[in-house]
Each structure stands twice: as structure tokens, then as C-alpha cells.
Amino acid sequence: MNGTVAYLVTAVGCLVGVAGVVVALVAMRRSKQRPSAPTVADPFRDHDADALRGDPRRLRPGDLVEIRQVTYAVRGSLHLTEGGWSWAEHLLDTADGTRRWLSVEEDPDLELVLWTAEPTATVTPGPATVQFDGRWYRSDESGQARWTATGTTGLAPTGSVRYHDYEASAEARLSFEKYGDADWEVARGELLRRPEVMVYPQAGPEKMS
């Protein structure tokens, strides 16, 4: 009888020990599956400007944006990536049909540039400096990026673009872009100050992916 009791006590003890090991293993596995900590936000980001004037980083087709007292509708957007970098270009349209592009990039500070197409330009990219409309521009950067389009942009939903950007000063820009097999497109850009841009979201809340 005493042997039976001792056997039962030993068996129960073994079961408790095994259960403890299983619990420990499950806890360890769950701890490895926890999501990593969220990325720390930029401590220098101007949240007050975003709250008061809207966030250009969140522009989407259908939104309205006011630039230097001119109101544009966002017709379409290109989201571009190159390696670890990403930026956006938005096709803007006014009520009278004036079209421009707004580029939005963080490098690392927010940079907004308003672009105007120059379809009659004959200058081509490549040299260290180029002359356009009486001004000399120096080469800044070039490369090739992939785009994903939303809304109306006149481009396919996805594709690649080659680019070569030039600068004449801190505010004046000249850009060359070649979409797929098309010819080079030339645009003149003006760097915008943050207070010159006001965003009016119209497209509703963003869909969660």
C-alpha cells in the first residue's frame, strides 16, 4: 500500500514537472513572436504645422492643396522607391486646367517642390552643368526608381523611371525624368516653404493595409 502511494506521488510529481516545462517553452515561444518595438518618431518633426496646415505626407487623389494662394486638386499620385529611399509625386490640377506636380520627400527634413513642365525644352541631362532659360544648373543626383500609381497620372499602374536632378540655388531646381521607353521630360521646380502649403483632405480616412 505504501509502495502504491509512493508510486502515485512520484507520478504526480513527474506530471507537474513536465507541465512546468511545457508552460515555460510556450512562454518562450510567445515572447519570440511578440512584434518588435515601433520605430521612434522624428523628434524634430513639426507636428504643430501638420495639425494646423495638414500633412503633405498623407496627400492622396481627391484631396485639395493650396499653394501660394492657388487651390489645386490632387488628380493622382506616384509613390516611388529606390533602394531604401521613398518619396511621392502628386499631379495637381486647378479649376482652369493648370497642371503641376508636387514632390514630397523627407531627406531627412520635409522637402516640398512645385514642378512646372517645360515641354518645349531642348536641353538634355548628363553634363555636370546645364543651361536653361538663361540660368546655369549643376548636377545634384540621378538614378532609377520604381513607381506605383494611384488615381489619374497618365502612367501605367507600375513602372520604372530614370531621373537626373539639377540645382541652380537653394530654391531653383531642374528635373529630367524618363518613364519607360518615353523621351526625357523636363520640369522646372521651386522649393516651397512649409507655410506656403495648406492641405485639405477630401478622400476620407485611409484604408488600413
Contacts in CASP RR format, 6 or more apart in sequence:
PFRMAT RR
TARGET T0000
AUTHOR 0000-0000-0000
METHOD contacts of the structure
MODEL  1
MNGTVAYLVTAVGCLVGVAGVVVALVAMRRSKQRPSAPTVADPFRDHDAD
ALRGDPRRLRPGDLVEIRQVTYAVRGSLHLTEGGWSWAEHLLDTADGTRR
WLSVEEDPDLELVLWTAEPTATVTPGPATVQFDGRWYRSDESGQARWTAT
GTTGLAPTGSVRYHDYEASAEARLSFEKYGDADWEVARGELLRRPEVMVY
PQAGPEKMS
42 108 0 8 1.000
44 109 0 8 1.000
45 110 0 8 1.000
46 110 0 8 1.000
46 194 0 8 1.000
49 194 0 8 1.000
49 195 0 8 1.000
53 194 0 8 1.000
53 195 0 8 1.000
53 197 0 8 1.000
53 198 0 8 1.000
53 199 0 8 1.000
54 198 0 8 1.000
54 199 0 8 1.000
54 200 0 8 1.000
54 201 0 8 1.000
55 199 0 8 1.000
56 65 0 8 1.000
56 102 0 8 1.000
56 104 0 8 1.000
56 110 0 8 1.000
56 112 0 8 1.000
56 197 0 8 1.000
56 199 0 8 1.000
57 88 0 8 1.000
57 104 0 8 1.000
57 106 0 8 1.000
57 110 0 8 1.000
58 199 0 8 1.000
58 201 0 8 1.000
58 206 0 8 1.000
59 65 0 8 1.000
59 74 0 8 1.000
59 77 0 8 1.000
59 88 0 8 1.000
59 90 0 8 1.000
59 102 0 8 1.000
59 104 0 8 1.000
59 199 0 8 1.000
60 74 0 8 1.000
60 77 0 8 1.000
60 150 0 8 1.000
60 201 0 8 1.000
60 203 0 8 1.000
60 206 0 8 1.000
61 74 0 8 1.000
61 75 0 8 1.000
61 76 0 8 1.000
61 77 0 8 1.000
61 150 0 8 1.000
61 151 0 8 1.000
61 152 0 8 1.000
61 203 0 8 1.000
62 73 0 8 1.000
62 74 0 8 1.000
62 75 0 8 1.000
62 76 0 8 1.000
62 202 0 8 1.000
62 203 0 8 1.000
63 73 0 8 1.000
63 74 0 8 1.000
63 199 0 8 1.000
63 200 0 8 1.000
63 201 0 8 1.000
63 202 0 8 1.000
63 203 0 8 1.000
64 71 0 8 1.000
64 72 0 8 1.000
64 73 0 8 1.000
64 74 0 8 1.000
64 199 0 8 1.000
64 200 0 8 1.000
64 202 0 8 1.000
65 71 0 8 1.000
65 72 0 8 1.000
65 74 0 8 1.000
65 90 0 8 1.000
65 92 0 8 1.000
65 102 0 8 1.000
65 197 0 8 1.000
65 198 0 8 1.000
65 199 0 8 1.000
65 200 0 8 1.000
66 72 0 8 1.000
66 197 0 8 1.000
66 198 0 8 1.000
66 200 0 8 1.000
67 92 0 8 1.000
67 102 0 8 1.000
67 114 0 8 1.000
67 192 0 8 1.000
67 196 0 8 1.000
67 197 0 8 1.000
67 198 0 8 1.000
68 192 0 8 1.000
68 196 0 8 1.000
70 94 0 8 1.000
71 94 0 8 1.000
71 95 0 8 1.000
72 92 0 8 1.000
72 93 0 8 1.000
72 94 0 8 1.000
72 100 0 8 1.000
72 102 0 8 1.000
73 92 0 8 1.000
73 93 0 8 1.000
73 94 0 8 1.000
74 90 0 8 1.000
74 91 0 8 1.000
74 92 0 8 1.000
75 91 0 8 1.000
75 92 0 8 1.000
75 93 0 8 1.000
75 99 0 8 1.000
75 151 0 8 1.000
75 152 0 8 1.000
75 153 0 8 1.000
76 90 0 8 1.000
76 91 0 8 1.000
76 149 0 8 1.000
76 150 0 8 1.000
76 151 0 8 1.000
76 152 0 8 1.000
76 153 0 8 1.000
77 88 0 8 1.000
77 89 0 8 1.000
77 90 0 8 1.000
77 91 0 8 1.000
77 149 0 8 1.000
77 150 0 8 1.000
77 151 0 8 1.000
77 153 0 8 1.000
78 88 0 8 1.000
78 89 0 8 1.000
78 90 0 8 1.000
78 91 0 8 1.000
78 147 0 8 1.000
78 148 0 8 1.000
78 149 0 8 1.000
78 153 0 8 1.000
78 155 0 8 1.000
79 86 0 8 1.000
79 88 0 8 1.000
79 147 0 8 1.000
79 148 0 8 1.000
79 149 0 8 1.000
79 150 0 8 1.000
80 86 0 8 1.000
80 87 0 8 1.000
80 88 0 8 1.000
80 89 0 8 1.000
80 145 0 8 1.000
80 146 0 8 1.000
80 147 0 8 1.000
80 161 0 8 1.000
81 145 0 8 1.000
81 146 0 8 1.000
82 143 0 8 1.000
82 144 0 8 1.000
82 145 0 8 1.000
82 146 0 8 1.000
85 107 0 8 1.000
87 103 0 8 1.000
87 104 0 8 1.000
87 105 0 8 1.000
87 106 0 8 1.000
88 103 0 8 1.000
88 104 0 8 1.000
88 105 0 8 1.000
89 101 0 8 1.000
89 102 0 8 1.000
89 103 0 8 1.000
89 104 0 8 1.000
89 115 0 8 1.000
90 101 0 8 1.000
90 102 0 8 1.000
90 103 0 8 1.000
90 104 0 8 1.000
91 99 0 8 1.000
91 101 0 8 1.000
91 152 0 8 1.000
91 153 0 8 1.000
92 99 0 8 1.000
92 100 0 8 1.000
92 101 0 8 1.000
92 102 0 8 1.000
93 99 0 8 1.000
99 117 0 8 1.000
100 114 0 8 1.000
100 115 0 8 1.000
100 116 0 8 1.000
100 117 0 8 1.000
101 114 0 8 1.000
101 115 0 8 1.000
101 117 0 8 1.000
101 187 0 8 1.000
102 112 0 8 1.000
102 113 0 8 1.000
102 114 0 8 1.000
102 115 0 8 1.000
103 111 0 8 1.000
103 112 0 8 1.000
103 113 0 8 1.000
103 115 0 8 1.000
104 110 0 8 1.000
104 111 0 8 1.000
104 112 0 8 1.000
105 111 0 8 1.000
110 194 0 8 1.000
111 191 0 8 1.000
112 191 0 8 1.000
112 192 0 8 1.000
112 194 0 8 1.000
112 197 0 8 1.000
113 173 0 8 1.000
113 189 0 8 1.000
113 190 0 8 1.000
113 191 0 8 1.000
113 192 0 8 1.000
114 189 0 8 1.000
114 190 0 8 1.000
114 192 0 8 1.000
115 173 0 8 1.000
115 175 0 8 1.000
115 187 0 8 1.000
115 188 0 8 1.000
115 189 0 8 1.000
116 187 0 8 1.000
116 188 0 8 1.000
116 189 0 8 1.000
117 185 0 8 1.000
117 186 0 8 1.000
117 187 0 8 1.000
118 132 0 8 1.000
118 186 0 8 1.000
118 187 0 8 1.000
118 188 0 8 1.000
119 185 0 8 1.000
119 186 0 8 1.000
121 132 0 8 1.000
121 186 0 8 1.000
123 130 0 8 1.000
123 131 0 8 1.000
123 132 0 8 1.000
123 186 0 8 1.000
124 130 0 8 1.000
124 176 0 8 1.000
124 184 0 8 1.000
125 139 0 8 1.000
125 142 0 8 1.000
125 164 0 8 1.000
125 166 0 8 1.000
125 176 0 8 1.000
125 184 0 8 1.000
126 139 0 8 1.000
126 142 0 8 1.000
126 164 0 8 1.000
127 139 0 8 1.000
128 138 0 8 1.000
128 139 0 8 1.000
129 136 0 8 1.000
129 137 0 8 1.000
129 138 0 8 1.000
129 139 0 8 1.000
129 166 0 8 1.000
130 136 0 8 1.000
130 137 0 8 1.000
130 166 0 8 1.000
130 174 0 8 1.000
131 137 0 8 1.000
132 174 0 8 1.000
132 186 0 8 1.000
132 188 0 8 1.000
133 188 0 8 1.000
135 168 0 8 1.000
135 172 0 8 1.000
136 168 0 8 1.000
137 166 0 8 1.000
137 167 0 8 1.000
137 168 0 8 1.000
137 172 0 8 1.000
137 173 0 8 1.000
137 174 0 8 1.000
138 166 0 8 1.000
138 167 0 8 1.000
138 168 0 8 1.000
139 164 0 8 1.000
139 165 0 8 1.000
139 166 0 8 1.000
140 165 0 8 1.000
140 166 0 8 1.000
140 167 0 8 1.000
140 173 0 8 1.000
141 164 0 8 1.000
141 165 0 8 1.000
142 162 0 8 1.000
142 163 0 8 1.000
142 164 0 8 1.000
142 165 0 8 1.000
143 162 0 8 1.000
143 163 0 8 1.000
143 164 0 8 1.000
144 160 0 8 1.000
144 161 0 8 1.000
144 162 0 8 1.000
144 163 0 8 1.000
145 160 0 8 1.000
145 161 0 8 1.000
145 163 0 8 1.000
146 158 0 8 1.000
146 159 0 8 1.000
146 160 0 8 1.000
146 161 0 8 1.000
147 155 0 8 1.000
147 158 0 8 1.000
147 159 0 8 1.000
147 160 0 8 1.000
147 161 0 8 1.000
148 157 0 8 1.000
148 158 0 8 1.000
149 155 0 8 1.000
149 156 0 8 1.000
149 157 0 8 1.000
149 158 0 8 1.000
155 179 0 8 1.000
159 179 0 8 1.000
159 180 0 8 1.000
160 179 0 8 1.000
160 180 0 8 1.000
161 177 0 8 1.000
161 178 0 8 1.000
161 179 0 8 1.000
161 180 0 8 1.000
162 177 0 8 1.000
162 178 0 8 1.000
162 180 0 8 1.000
163 175 0 8 1.000
163 176 0 8 1.000
163 177 0 8 1.000
163 178 0 8 1.000
164 175 0 8 1.000
164 176 0 8 1.000
165 173 0 8 1.000
165 174 0 8 1.000
165 175 0 8 1.000
165 176 0 8 1.000
166 173 0 8 1.000
166 174 0 8 1.000
166 175 0 8 1.000
166 176 0 8 1.000
167 173 0 8 1.000
167 174 0 8 1.000
168 174 0 8 1.000
170 191 0 8 1.000
171 190 0 8 1.000
171 191 0 8 1.000
172 188 0 8 1.000
172 189 0 8 1.000
172 190 0 8 1.000
172 191 0 8 1.000
173 188 0 8 1.000
173 189 0 8 1.000
173 190 0 8 1.000
173 191 0 8 1.000
174 186 0 8 1.000
174 187 0 8 1.000
174 188 0 8 1.000
174 189 0 8 1.000
175 186 0 8 1.000
175 187 0 8 1.000
175 188 0 8 1.000
175 189 0 8 1.000
176 184 0 8 1.000
176 185 0 8 1.000
176 186 0 8 1.000
177 184 0 8 1.000
177 185 0 8 1.000
177 187 0 8 1.000
178 184 0 8 1.000
178 185 0 8 1.000
179 185 0 8 1.000
END
